[in-house]
């Protein structure tokens, strides 16, 4: 019998059973595509290829180092292409690949959910912070 991980129902559907020997690699993939910078870059490339500086402008708060590192990792995973044009001055563009198009749809749904619920989450955080402050004051 094959050693597997995961079973049951997820969101009303039967979840897939994954061989245990694949779980480490799947976790690595999820770490990569679930990283906030990766998600923001994938959304930033939604409308088509962008130059590095345009992409950096579309991803507020990302440093040049982190943008370069994340683009390199996404390229290694086949989720982003890097096209260098032999022009003066040189031009480099980044774009989503066919592989990342399916991921992009999932990311858009995740962003939509966050946009729809950010006020509710903010209120929960404020209540939790107030409760923590009250607990700290009560323990003195």
C-alpha positions, 0 to 999 in steps of 0.5 A: 500500500502506498504511503499518502497524505491528505484525504477528505473533503475540501470546499465541498470537493474530494481533496486529492491524495498526495504521495508522501514523498511529494509533500516536501516539494509541494510545500516548496511550491506553495511557499513560493507561490504563496509568498506575498511578493510573488503574489503581487508580481503575478497580479502586477503582470496581469495586463501583459509584459512589463519592464522592471521599473514599471513592475517595481512601480506596480508592486509598492514597497518591494525593494530592488533586491527583493524584486530581482530575487523574486523574479529570478525564482519565478522564472526558475519555476517557469511562472515568469518569462524574461525577454531581453531585446537587443536595443540601445538602450537595452530593454528587458520585459517580464511576463506571465507564462501559460503555466502561471495563467491558471495561478493568476486566476486563483491569485485574483480570487484571493485578492478579491476576497482580501479586498471584500473582507479587509475592513472586517479583518481590520475590526477583528484585529482592533478588538484583539489588540484592545483585548490584549491591552485589557489583559495586560492592564488587568494582570498588573 
